[in-house]
Each structure stands twice: as C-alpha cells, then as structure tokens.
Amino acid sequence: MEGHEPTIDAVGLVRRIRDDLYEETKNLTNEELIAFYHGRAAATKERLARLHVEREMALRSA
C-alpha cells in the first residue's frame, strides 16, 4: 500500500524471538530441550483454554 508505514517490524520481531529462544535453550541437553518445549506447549494449551472460556462467557453475555 503506497504511503503506508508498517506499525510492526515483523522480521525484526521474529528475529528477536528466535534469538531470545536460542539464548534460553543453547546449553540444554536434548532431554532438557524436549522438557522445555513440553512445558511451553502445556502453558500454551492452558492459556488457550482460558481464552476460550473467557470468549464463550463474553459471547453469552453479549
């Protein structure tokens, strides 16, 4: 879009996330890395479940 300034630097954001994740996991063993990702996945699943409940409650009260 001409004249449009992006408000989010998507490439920079992805690179920062990648670099931060690398720094957090670079010294982990394979077993520790698997446990790390299992923990992240479980936390994400829990967060999504809460958001789903909140959304359902909001839709019912609307």
Helices and strands as residue ranges (DSSP letters): H 10-25, H 30-61
